[in-house]
Amino acid sequence: MRQSAMHYDDSMGTGPQIPEPEILPPGSGYRPPPPPERRRRWSWAASPATYFLVAVNCAVFLAMAANHVSPVSPTPEQLLHWGADNAGAVLIYGQWWRIVTAMFVHVGILHLATNMWCLWNLGLLAEPLMGSAGVFAVYILTGAAGNLLSTLVNWVWPLRDSGGVVFPVGAGASGAVFGIAGALIVLLKSKRLPVPAYELHRLRKSVIYFAAINLVIGFSISLGSRFTGISIDNMAHLGGFSCGLLFATPMVPRLGSPRRDFRMLLGLAVLMIIAMLVLFGFFLVKVAG
């Protein structure tokens, strides 16, 4: 979950050639040739974008720990130094890069572990459907959408303490993880996938349960934040999830089509989401002004 720290081939190859049967002398019987040996393909090669994103998140966390940031409970100042999101930093000081960098910063080892476990499982399921470029794009764009929505809500309804207005510091990959879940819910509804209908239904239902349960948990923890001291950035979750649903919708009719056609739809989806995020950014500037 995303936490807020408060201030307290479409190739035409012919494939492997099967050797001719071995002809033995009469009476000795027929011995079929051994099947051609298949080359094993490691999972990281089959899903490079998923492993790359997990590696980047872990590398950022290790770099933070190596620079004396607490691996259990980093301070808001430490998180901001490493690129966490903050409405004041974005809208007052113009640090828009935080909208992207915040999705690679985590509030402790437990926060990192839970997010990476979800990212790894959902990414390995999504990458065969939308390709490596698709997984990377949906991670960045839906994570940015979640952070933008979080920035808007925190700007309009900031926290207040004895010192005045306080903007929460938000960090984590869960907005992007929810985005991948949203995209999967749409893509797994397609009847063009070469997978039995009952299996698609089972997979899609499990992703829906994942999203629903984690949203409920997030809102429940936030309601009790005054007692636990933990706050979940539910707006980042909602923003990422909604953007994931929208991102995947144009691709559904082209699932199973030639790769060039699918990539064209993927490119259009990316451009559509980028345009929407840019417009939302201008809207944020107007609200802050």
Backbone bond lengths (Angstrom), bond angles and torsions (degrees), N, CA, C in turn:
res aa  C-N    CA-C-N  psi(-1)  N-CA   C-N-CA  omega(-1)  CA-C   N-CA-C  phi
1 M - - - 1.459 - - 1.523 109.89 -
2 R 1.337 116.91 154.07 1.445 121.31 178.73 1.504 107.77 -87.99
3 Q 1.324 116.37 126.75 1.449 120.52 -175.61 1.512 110.47 -108.22
4 S 1.337 115.81 153.44 1.448 122.38 173.70 1.512 107.36 -114.36
5 A 1.326 117.11 127.25 1.456 120.94 178.15 1.518 108.30 -92.11
6 M 1.324 117.39 120.79 1.454 120.43 -178.53 1.528 109.87 -87.30
7 H 1.289 113.56 156.90 1.455 118.56 -178.90 1.503 109.09 -78.66
8 Y 1.054 133.09 43.19 1.451 135.49 162.07 1.503 97.88 -122.95
9 D 51.382 118.01 -21.36 1.499 132.03 82.38 1.483 114.22 -153.75
10 D 1.157 92.94 111.30 1.480 95.64 178.17 1.528 111.45 -81.94
11 S 1.314 121.52 59.11 1.463 124.52 -178.59 1.523 110.57 -87.37
12 M 1.342 115.08 158.68 1.458 120.30 -178.39 1.522 111.19 -105.70
13 G 1.308 118.45 18.93 1.463 121.46 179.97 1.511 111.30 -65.89
14 T 1.287 115.27 160.44 1.463 119.43 -176.62 1.513 112.47 -92.14
15 G 1.356 118.02 -6.02 1.457 120.07 178.26 1.523 110.75 81.45
16 P 1.333 117.67 -176.69 1.458 121.53 -178.57 1.523 112.05 -65.02
17 Q 1.292 116.73 138.74 1.459 122.03 179.85 1.517 110.16 -85.09
18 I 1.334 117.29 130.74 1.464 121.67 179.41 1.522 108.53 -85.92
19 P 1.324 118.34 126.01 1.464 119.84 -177.55 1.529 112.12 -66.55
20 E 1.310 115.25 153.02 1.463 120.95 178.39 1.533 109.97 -64.65
21 P 1.342 118.03 145.73 1.475 119.87 178.84 1.529 110.94 -60.25
22 E 1.307 114.28 144.81 1.460 119.66 178.53 1.539 109.15 -77.72
23 I 1.337 117.98 126.16 1.466 122.92 -179.69 1.524 108.54 -92.58
24 L 1.333 115.52 121.15 1.461 120.86 -178.49 1.525 109.44 -106.66
25 P 1.318 117.79 161.83 1.471 121.64 178.39 1.525 110.98 -58.64
26 P 1.352 117.99 151.64 1.467 121.17 179.32 1.523 111.64 -54.50
27 G 1.311 113.88 139.67 1.459 119.72 177.71 1.509 114.34 88.32
28 S 1.315 116.47 -10.88 1.465 117.70 -176.99 1.520 111.99 -92.13
29 G 1.359 116.98 -6.51 1.464 119.52 179.17 1.519 112.40 84.73
30 Y 1.369 114.79 170.66 1.468 120.79 -178.41 1.524 109.99 -108.46
31 R 1.304 115.85 129.46 1.463 121.15 177.80 1.532 108.18 -114.40
32 P 1.338 118.65 111.27 1.461 120.38 -177.63 1.526 110.66 -65.01
33 P 1.331 116.60 149.82 1.462 119.72 179.93 1.526 110.65 -70.11
34 P 1.321 117.92 153.76 1.473 119.94 177.83 1.524 109.65 -66.23
35 P 1.342 117.70 146.92 1.476 120.60 178.93 1.520 110.16 -64.46
36 P 1.345 116.91 148.83 1.460 119.19 179.26 1.520 110.87 -63.13
37 E 1.317 116.33 138.46 1.458 121.50 -177.63 1.523 109.93 -77.40
38 R 1.310 116.36 127.97 1.453 120.91 179.18 1.518 110.50 -87.85
39 R 1.326 115.16 142.21 1.455 119.89 175.97 1.522 109.24 -77.05
40 R 1.304 115.88 130.04 1.453 120.02 177.68 1.514 109.90 -74.06
41 R 1.306 116.34 135.52 1.448 121.51 178.80 1.516 108.69 -111.42
42 W 1.324 116.04 118.74 1.447 119.83 -176.93 1.525 109.79 -67.14
43 S 1.332 116.60 150.62 1.455 121.23 -175.49 1.520 112.12 -62.99
44 W 1.353 117.81 -32.43 1.456 118.50 -179.95 1.522 110.64 -66.17
45 A 1.335 117.15 -30.30 1.456 119.98 178.26 1.519 111.24 -75.49
46 A 1.332 116.98 -28.76 1.457 120.64 178.56 1.525 111.70 -78.21
47 S 1.324 118.09 -26.45 1.473 122.25 -178.11 1.526 110.18 -135.54
48 P 1.323 118.19 63.36 1.469 120.00 -174.49 1.523 113.84 -65.43
49 A 1.332 118.28 -35.14 1.465 119.55 -177.94 1.521 111.22 -64.97
50 T 1.329 117.23 -41.11 1.466 120.62 179.61 1.516 110.93 -61.92
51 Y 1.332 116.63 -47.71 1.463 119.95 -179.45 1.521 111.46 -67.39
52 F 1.331 117.33 -35.14 1.461 120.67 178.25 1.523 110.91 -64.05
53 L 1.340 117.63 -45.34 1.456 121.06 -179.48 1.525 111.53 -65.42
54 V 1.332 116.87 -40.85 1.464 119.50 176.02 1.523 110.54 -62.50
55 A 1.332 116.67 -42.27 1.466 121.17 -179.23 1.527 111.27 -63.69
56 V 1.327 117.72 -41.67 1.466 120.49 -179.87 1.527 110.38 -63.96
57 N 1.329 117.09 -44.66 1.458 120.01 178.23 1.524 111.67 -60.07
58 C 1.319 116.45 -44.10 1.469 120.39 179.80 1.529 111.12 -67.21
59 A 1.334 116.93 -37.97 1.467 120.75 179.67 1.525 110.83 -64.58
60 V 1.329 117.15 -40.56 1.468 120.04 177.90 1.525 110.00 -63.74
61 F 1.322 116.79 -42.18 1.464 119.72 179.80 1.532 110.92 -63.88
62 L 1.326 117.21 -42.68 1.470 120.45 178.85 1.526 110.98 -64.79
63 A 1.338 116.56 -38.35 1.466 119.57 177.82 1.525 110.66 -64.49
64 M 1.319 116.94 -39.16 1.466 120.67 176.85 1.526 110.59 -62.91
65 A 1.333 116.55 -46.55 1.464 119.95 -179.82 1.521 111.39 -63.60
66 A 1.340 116.61 -37.86 1.470 120.51 179.16 1.520 111.87 -66.61
67 N 1.327 116.70 -21.37 1.462 121.12 178.62 1.527 111.70 -103.81
68 H 1.327 114.78 31.18 1.467 123.03 169.63 1.532 113.70 68.98
69 V 1.340 117.00 25.94 1.458 120.51 171.28 1.532 107.44 -86.93
70 S 1.313 117.52 133.82 1.461 120.81 -178.02 1.529 110.63 -59.13
71 P 1.340 117.32 126.63 1.471 119.48 178.22 1.520 113.31 -76.37
72 V 1.313 117.51 -4.29 1.469 121.46 -178.59 1.527 111.44 -110.10
73 S 1.317 117.21 -48.75 1.468 120.24 -176.83 1.522 110.60 -143.11
74 P 1.320 117.50 77.14 1.469 120.10 177.45 1.517 111.52 -65.09
75 T 1.317 116.37 151.90 1.459 120.86 -179.88 1.530 110.33 -80.55
76 P 1.336 117.28 159.68 1.471 119.51 175.61 1.522 112.64 -56.17
77 E 1.329 116.96 -37.89 1.465 120.29 179.45 1.519 111.43 -64.33
78 Q 1.321 117.11 -40.26 1.468 120.49 178.00 1.524 111.02 -65.39
79 L 1.318 116.96 -42.15 1.463 120.53 179.27 1.526 110.90 -63.94
80 L 1.318 117.40 -41.48 1.461 120.92 177.70 1.522 111.12 -62.89
81 H 1.317 116.24 -38.87 1.466 120.13 179.74 1.525 111.38 -61.29
82 W 1.332 116.58 -32.36 1.462 120.55 -177.43 1.533 113.17 -95.76
83 G 1.321 117.89 6.78 1.462 119.43 170.96 1.506 116.85 109.36
84 A 1.326 118.63 15.23 1.469 120.49 178.98 1.530 110.30 -65.41
85 D 1.318 115.35 162.77 1.456 121.61 -177.55 1.523 110.19 -85.15
86 N 1.338 115.34 147.47 1.451 121.18 177.54 1.521 107.45 -161.12
87 A 1.338 116.67 126.87 1.462 120.54 -174.54 1.521 112.02 -59.62
88 G 1.331 117.06 -40.61 1.453 119.89 179.44 1.513 112.50 -65.33
89 A 1.342 116.99 -43.89 1.464 120.74 -179.86 1.521 111.20 -63.84
90 V 1.344 116.83 -37.35 1.464 120.74 -177.94 1.519 111.35 -75.57
91 L 1.320 117.51 -50.13 1.462 121.16 -169.98 1.527 113.85 -90.44
92 I 1.319 118.19 -23.41 1.464 120.22 177.92 1.524 111.03 -94.15
93 Y 1.333 116.17 -44.96 1.470 120.20 -176.24 1.529 113.17 -100.34
94 G 1.338 117.70 0.58 1.456 120.76 174.92 1.511 115.45 69.45
95 Q 1.320 118.39 27.96 1.468 122.00 -178.12 1.532 109.79 -89.71
96 W 1.335 115.33 67.88 1.457 121.25 -175.00 1.521 113.34 -68.71
97 W 1.307 117.54 -20.62 1.459 120.10 179.25 1.528 111.99 -61.40
98 R 1.331 116.21 -20.48 1.471 119.14 179.13 1.534 111.97 -64.53
99 I 1.323 117.84 -23.60 1.459 121.41 178.63 1.531 110.18 -60.14
100 V 1.337 117.01 -31.31 1.470 121.59 179.06 1.526 111.27 -95.31
101 T 1.329 117.53 -46.43 1.468 119.58 -174.26 1.524 112.81 -65.20
102 A 1.335 117.44 -28.62 1.471 119.94 -176.94 1.515 112.56 -61.93
103 M 1.353 117.55 -25.39 1.464 119.30 -178.14 1.528 112.92 -78.33
104 F 1.332 116.92 -0.07 1.462 121.04 176.54 1.531 112.05 -114.57
105 V 1.320 117.20 4.74 1.469 122.49 -178.84 1.519 108.69 -110.62
106 H 1.340 116.59 137.34 1.474 119.66 -176.78 1.525 111.80 -129.44
107 V 1.328 113.70 151.86 1.461 122.14 -175.90 1.527 109.21 -93.83
108 G 1.325 117.24 67.60 1.450 121.28 177.29 1.517 113.47 101.46
109 I 1.328 115.16 166.55 1.460 122.73 -173.83 1.530 111.81 -66.98
110 L 1.318 118.30 -37.07 1.472 120.42 179.96 1.525 110.45 -66.99
111 H 1.315 116.23 -41.99 1.467 121.31 176.88 1.525 110.21 -59.43
112 L 1.324 116.88 -45.82 1.470 121.27 178.51 1.521 111.03 -62.52
113 A 1.323 117.44 -47.27 1.465 121.14 -174.86 1.523 111.77 -61.91
114 T 1.331 117.39 -44.25 1.463 119.50 -178.46 1.532 111.17 -67.68
115 N 1.332 116.77 -41.09 1.464 119.14 179.28 1.523 112.21 -67.14
116 M 1.328 117.05 -40.03 1.468 119.66 -178.59 1.529 111.27 -70.41
117 W 1.322 117.11 -33.65 1.469 119.81 176.66 1.528 110.11 -62.94
118 C 1.330 116.35 -44.50 1.474 120.11 178.35 1.522 111.48 -67.22
119 L 1.332 116.86 -42.89 1.464 120.55 179.53 1.521 111.00 -61.84
120 W 1.319 117.66 -41.97 1.459 121.92 -178.33 1.533 110.41 -63.91
121 N 1.322 116.95 -47.05 1.466 120.09 -178.25 1.525 112.11 -67.04
122 L 1.329 117.36 -47.42 1.459 120.15 -178.83 1.527 111.18 -70.26
123 G 1.324 117.33 -36.71 1.458 120.19 -179.97 1.516 112.56 -65.64
124 L 1.336 117.62 -40.90 1.462 120.49 178.39 1.530 111.67 -65.64
125 L 1.325 116.68 -27.79 1.458 120.15 176.41 1.531 111.47 -79.78
126 A 1.331 116.93 -35.21 1.463 120.82 -175.30 1.525 113.32 -81.35
127 E 1.321 117.88 -32.77 1.469 119.60 -171.48 1.522 113.77 -63.65
128 P 1.347 120.67 -38.53 1.469 118.35 175.02 1.524 113.37 -64.28
129 L 1.335 117.83 -22.17 1.456 121.07 -178.13 1.524 112.58 -86.20
130 M 1.326 117.33 -42.63 1.459 120.03 -174.12 1.522 113.82 -116.08
131 G 1.329 116.82 0.93 1.451 119.82 177.98 1.520 112.41 80.59
132 S 1.327 115.72 168.31 1.464 121.17 -178.61 1.521 111.49 -65.02
133 A 1.339 116.50 -43.31 1.465 119.72 178.82 1.521 110.80 -61.99
134 G 1.333 116.65 -37.93 1.457 120.19 179.63 1.516 112.43 -65.22
135 V 1.332 117.43 -43.67 1.465 120.81 179.81 1.526 110.33 -64.50
136 F 1.335 116.64 -43.71 1.463 119.64 179.41 1.531 110.36 -62.95
137 A 1.335 116.86 -43.24 1.461 120.65 -179.62 1.519 111.84 -65.07
138 V 1.329 117.06 -44.50 1.465 118.94 -177.82 1.524 110.53 -67.91
139 Y 1.321 118.34 -32.91 1.472 120.69 176.65 1.525 110.33 -63.18
140 I 1.331 117.08 -52.26 1.454 120.96 -175.92 1.532 111.39 -66.88
141 L 1.329 116.82 -46.96 1.463 120.00 -173.68 1.525 112.37 -71.91
142 T 1.333 117.42 -42.75 1.473 118.15 179.91 1.522 111.08 -73.11
143 G 1.343 116.72 -33.93 1.463 118.90 174.24 1.514 111.37 -62.54
144 A 1.348 116.59 -40.91 1.462 120.39 177.16 1.524 111.19 -65.34
145 A 1.329 117.08 -39.95 1.467 120.39 178.39 1.524 110.89 -60.81
146 G 1.339 116.16 -43.91 1.455 119.74 178.04 1.516 112.32 -62.43
147 N 1.329 117.51 -42.76 1.464 120.76 179.80 1.528 111.83 -67.15
148 L 1.333 117.45 -35.98 1.464 120.02 177.38 1.526 111.40 -65.31
149 L 1.336 116.52 -43.76 1.459 119.13 178.08 1.522 110.82 -64.31
150 S 1.324 116.98 -40.40 1.458 121.04 177.50 1.525 110.94 -62.01
151 T 1.338 116.43 -41.37 1.464 120.63 178.95 1.515 111.17 -62.27
152 L 1.327 116.35 -42.75 1.462 120.15 178.99 1.528 111.05 -61.63
153 V 1.322 117.16 -49.97 1.467 120.94 -176.49 1.524 110.66 -64.17
154 N 1.336 117.07 -41.96 1.463 119.78 -179.65 1.528 111.92 -68.59
155 W 1.330 116.66 -28.10 1.466 119.31 177.17 1.527 110.80 -73.89
156 V 1.319 116.38 -42.26 1.465 120.58 -177.69 1.530 111.18 -74.27
157 W 1.336 117.09 -39.15 1.470 121.77 179.74 1.527 110.24 -123.32
158 P 1.324 118.07 73.48 1.468 120.07 -179.50 1.528 111.42 -74.20
159 L 1.317 114.92 166.71 1.459 119.93 173.98 1.521 108.88 -79.29
160 R 1.318 115.85 155.93 1.460 120.23 178.88 1.526 108.97 -132.73
161 D 1.336 114.65 135.66 1.454 119.99 173.50 1.521 108.17 -135.73
162 S 1.311 116.54 -167.72 1.466 120.04 -175.89 1.529 111.91 -63.91
163 G 1.339 116.48 -24.03 1.460 119.66 -179.17 1.506 113.73 -88.89
164 G 1.341 118.15 -2.55 1.457 120.77 179.98 1.514 111.83 118.05
165 V 1.328 116.05 -146.96 1.461 122.65 -176.69 1.518 110.35 -81.25
166 V 1.336 116.28 136.91 1.465 122.08 178.24 1.519 108.68 -129.47
167 F 1.333 116.47 127.91 1.460 121.03 175.67 1.527 108.85 -96.29
168 P 1.347 118.64 123.51 1.467 120.62 -179.58 1.529 111.69 -61.60
169 V 1.306 115.10 152.46 1.468 122.11 175.49 1.518 107.19 -98.06
170 G 1.318 117.41 121.49 1.461 121.81 -177.00 1.518 111.98 -112.76
171 A 1.315 116.24 141.01 1.462 120.90 179.54 1.518 109.56 -154.54
172 G 1.327 116.39 155.24 1.457 120.98 175.19 1.509 113.54 130.42
173 A 1.326 115.45 157.80 1.463 122.52 -177.70 1.520 112.91 -91.72
174 S 1.326 118.33 1.55 1.465 118.64 -169.94 1.519 113.38 -69.97
175 G 1.352 118.89 -26.62 1.453 119.15 173.72 1.516 111.01 -60.93
176 A 1.342 116.05 -42.63 1.465 121.02 176.98 1.523 111.38 -69.61
177 V 1.328 117.70 -36.29 1.464 121.18 177.06 1.527 110.48 -62.56
178 F 1.320 116.70 -43.42 1.461 120.07 175.59 1.519 110.72 -63.48
179 G 1.339 117.38 -33.23 1.453 120.40 176.71 1.517 112.15 -63.53
180 I 1.330 116.98 -42.34 1.464 120.65 177.11 1.532 110.06 -64.22
181 A 1.334 116.26 -39.54 1.471 119.58 177.49 1.521 111.10 -62.15
182 G 1.336 117.05 -42.84 1.451 120.15 178.33 1.518 112.22 -61.86
183 A 1.335 116.51 -42.41 1.465 120.27 178.30 1.522 110.96 -63.72
184 L 1.320 117.42 -39.58 1.469 120.90 179.84 1.516 111.56 -64.94
185 I 1.325 117.38 -39.38 1.464 120.20 -179.69 1.523 110.53 -59.70
186 V 1.330 116.79 -36.55 1.463 120.47 178.50 1.522 110.74 -75.75
187 L 1.317 117.56 -47.27 1.466 120.87 -174.74 1.525 112.42 -66.37
188 L 1.321 117.13 -36.79 1.462 120.34 -177.85 1.525 113.04 -73.46
189 K 1.316 117.08 -4.35 1.460 120.69 175.59 1.524 111.87 -84.65
190 S 1.335 116.72 -12.47 1.457 120.80 -176.95 1.531 111.35 -67.38
191 K 1.331 115.64 139.07 1.459 121.07 177.11 1.523 111.91 -92.31
192 R 1.325 117.02 2.32 1.454 121.41 -179.37 1.531 112.52 -88.15
193 L 1.324 116.68 -8.28 1.460 119.61 -179.00 1.525 110.36 -74.62
194 P 1.338 117.17 138.62 1.470 120.55 -179.65 1.526 112.19 -79.52
195 V 1.314 115.66 54.63 1.466 122.33 -177.88 1.521 106.97 -132.87
196 P 1.338 118.54 139.56 1.467 120.04 177.89 1.519 112.25 -53.77
197 A 1.325 115.90 143.05 1.466 120.93 -175.37 1.517 111.93 -58.96
198 Y 1.336 117.75 -38.70 1.461 119.91 -178.29 1.524 111.18 -66.49
199 E 1.345 116.45 -33.67 1.464 120.03 179.08 1.522 110.71 -70.60
200 L 1.344 117.08 -41.72 1.466 120.65 175.97 1.515 111.01 -60.48
201 H 1.335 115.86 -42.76 1.465 120.37 179.27 1.520 110.97 -61.65
202 R 1.326 116.49 -41.32 1.463 120.09 -179.74 1.520 111.13 -65.63
203 L 1.330 116.55 -44.67 1.462 120.20 -179.54 1.527 111.09 -64.32
204 R 1.319 115.57 -45.01 1.466 119.30 -178.30 1.528 111.07 -64.46
205 K 1.321 116.28 -40.03 1.462 119.44 179.01 1.524 111.34 -63.85
206 S 1.320 117.50 -38.02 1.458 120.44 179.65 1.534 111.12 -66.54
207 V 1.343 117.40 -37.46 1.466 120.45 178.29 1.531 110.04 -68.89
208 I 1.330 117.28 -40.15 1.470 120.54 177.25 1.523 110.31 -61.86
209 Y 1.334 116.94 -43.66 1.461 120.41 178.04 1.524 110.74 -61.58
210 F 1.336 116.14 -41.62 1.467 120.07 178.81 1.526 110.47 -57.34
211 A 1.339 116.42 -50.22 1.461 120.27 -177.80 1.522 111.43 -64.39
212 A 1.325 116.88 -46.20 1.467 120.24 -176.56 1.526 111.50 -64.84
213 I 1.330 116.54 -46.39 1.467 120.04 -177.74 1.522 110.96 -63.39
214 N 1.324 116.78 -42.86 1.467 119.21 -178.24 1.516 112.47 -70.98
215 L 1.339 117.80 -32.15 1.455 119.34 173.95 1.523 110.98 -65.44
216 V 1.331 116.55 -43.17 1.468 120.07 178.78 1.525 110.41 -63.41
217 I 1.330 116.84 -43.83 1.470 120.03 178.72 1.521 110.37 -61.22
218 G 1.333 115.97 -43.43 1.459 119.72 -179.14 1.513 112.96 -60.44
219 F 1.337 117.27 -46.55 1.459 120.10 179.38 1.526 111.02 -67.81
220 S 1.327 117.27 -34.25 1.465 120.14 178.93 1.520 111.35 -65.58
221 I 1.336 116.30 -43.37 1.463 119.85 178.78 1.516 110.78 -65.23
222 S 1.342 116.52 -39.36 1.465 119.60 -179.90 1.526 111.57 -64.45
223 L 1.334 116.96 -37.42 1.459 119.58 178.46 1.520 111.39 -63.72
224 G 1.322 116.67 -30.93 1.461 119.62 179.74 1.513 113.55 -100.60
225 S 1.332 117.12 18.95 1.464 120.42 -174.48 1.525 112.51 -64.30
226 R 1.334 117.90 -28.53 1.464 119.13 179.87 1.524 111.36 -67.22
227 F 1.349 116.62 -23.04 1.469 119.93 179.13 1.533 111.73 -95.10
228 T 1.348 116.81 -33.79 1.464 120.10 -176.40 1.516 113.60 -94.19
229 G 1.337 117.89 -22.09 1.457 120.87 -176.02 1.518 113.03 77.80
230 I 1.330 117.52 5.10 1.465 122.15 -179.01 1.522 108.51 -109.43
231 S 1.329 116.15 134.79 1.458 120.39 177.58 1.515 109.22 -125.87
232 I 1.315 116.93 131.78 1.464 123.06 178.46 1.525 108.71 -101.55
233 D 1.317 115.94 133.53 1.463 120.61 -179.96 1.527 109.15 -83.54
234 N 1.322 115.97 81.72 1.458 120.75 -176.93 1.527 112.91 -67.72
235 M 1.335 117.29 -27.21 1.459 119.73 178.52 1.534 110.73 -66.25
236 A 1.320 117.35 -34.95 1.467 120.19 175.63 1.521 110.58 -65.53
237 H 1.321 116.54 -38.75 1.463 120.87 177.21 1.521 110.87 -63.88
238 L 1.320 116.44 -48.52 1.465 120.67 -178.25 1.533 111.27 -64.80
239 G 1.325 115.91 -42.51 1.458 119.40 179.56 1.515 112.51 -63.81
240 G 1.330 116.83 -43.96 1.458 120.16 178.56 1.512 112.31 -65.61
241 F 1.329 116.59 -43.20 1.465 121.00 -179.07 1.530 111.19 -63.23
242 S 1.327 117.12 -45.68 1.470 121.18 -179.53 1.523 110.68 -63.55
243 C 1.323 116.38 -41.43 1.463 120.03 179.52 1.530 110.57 -66.14
244 G 1.331 117.88 -36.15 1.463 120.76 177.42 1.515 112.33 -63.39
245 L 1.326 116.96 -41.03 1.464 120.38 176.51 1.529 110.77 -60.28
246 L 1.322 115.24 -44.90 1.462 120.04 -178.61 1.527 111.59 -68.69
247 F 1.311 116.51 -39.31 1.460 121.83 -177.72 1.532 111.39 -60.93
248 A 1.320 117.20 -41.82 1.466 120.89 -173.50 1.521 113.48 -81.57
249 T 1.321 117.74 -19.88 1.468 120.37 -174.04 1.524 113.71 -56.43
250 P 1.349 121.16 -45.65 1.469 119.54 -179.38 1.523 113.88 -66.66
251 M 1.344 117.84 -20.13 1.458 120.60 -174.83 1.525 113.53 -84.51
252 V 1.332 117.17 -19.11 1.459 119.96 -174.90 1.527 112.84 -57.25
253 P 1.345 120.42 -45.44 1.472 118.80 -178.47 1.525 114.11 -64.44
254 R 1.334 118.15 -17.27 1.463 120.63 -176.73 1.525 113.60 -105.76
255 L 1.312 118.08 5.74 1.458 119.46 175.32 1.525 109.10 -63.33
256 G 1.319 117.30 130.95 1.459 121.17 -178.42 1.510 113.41 86.82
257 S 1.347 118.11 -4.41 1.454 121.33 178.00 1.532 109.46 -81.47
258 P 1.351 117.59 169.59 1.467 119.30 174.54 1.521 111.35 -53.14
259 R 1.308 115.09 147.30 1.463 120.35 -172.65 1.522 112.44 -57.31
260 R 1.325 118.12 -37.00 1.454 120.35 -178.44 1.526 111.19 -63.20
261 D 1.346 116.91 -41.42 1.463 120.48 178.55 1.524 111.24 -65.21
262 F 1.334 116.21 -41.68 1.463 119.34 -179.72 1.526 110.95 -65.26
263 R 1.337 116.64 -41.95 1.457 119.43 179.72 1.527 111.63 -63.99
264 M 1.322 116.98 -31.69 1.462 119.55 177.18 1.524 110.46 -64.23
265 L 1.335 116.58 -43.53 1.465 120.11 178.02 1.523 110.86 -67.54
266 L 1.325 116.74 -36.72 1.460 120.00 177.71 1.528 110.17 -62.95
267 G 1.322 116.48 -43.50 1.458 119.90 177.92 1.515 112.46 -61.26
268 L 1.328 116.85 -40.95 1.456 120.39 178.14 1.533 111.10 -64.82
269 A 1.334 116.16 -39.52 1.472 119.64 178.10 1.523 110.44 -63.37
270 V 1.333 117.05 -42.26 1.468 120.97 178.79 1.526 110.55 -61.61
271 L 1.323 116.97 -47.22 1.464 120.36 179.71 1.521 111.66 -62.41
272 M 1.341 116.44 -39.22 1.459 120.29 179.16 1.524 111.15 -62.28
273 I 1.335 116.75 -45.94 1.464 119.94 -178.45 1.524 110.71 -68.46
274 I 1.341 117.74 -40.08 1.468 119.88 178.18 1.525 110.40 -60.00
275 A 1.339 116.64 -44.45 1.462 120.12 178.98 1.523 110.94 -60.14
276 M 1.332 117.02 -41.79 1.458 120.56 -179.92 1.527 111.01 -65.97
277 L 1.325 117.29 -40.01 1.461 120.36 -179.95 1.524 111.17 -67.16
278 V 1.331 116.68 -39.12 1.465 120.06 177.83 1.532 110.26 -63.22
279 L 1.331 116.55 -44.63 1.458 119.90 177.68 1.526 111.38 -62.45
280 F 1.319 116.29 -39.20 1.465 119.96 178.18 1.524 110.45 -65.41
281 G 1.341 116.16 -36.58 1.460 119.92 176.48 1.521 112.10 -62.63
282 F 1.340 117.38 -42.74 1.466 120.47 176.25 1.522 111.02 -62.62
283 F 1.334 115.69 -37.21 1.460 119.55 177.38 1.530 110.68 -63.18
284 L 1.338 116.88 -40.71 1.461 120.75 177.98 1.517 111.20 -61.77
285 V 1.328 116.61 -42.53 1.454 120.49 178.87 1.529 110.68 -60.12
286 K 1.330 115.22 -42.46 1.467 119.22 179.50 1.529 111.08 -65.08
287 V 1.334 117.24 -40.92 1.459 120.75 179.23 1.537 110.14 -63.60
288 A 1.346 115.48 -42.97 1.469 119.69 -178.33 1.526 111.71 -70.06
289 G 1.342 116.14 -28.62 1.452 119.01 -178.80 1.506 112.25 -76.29
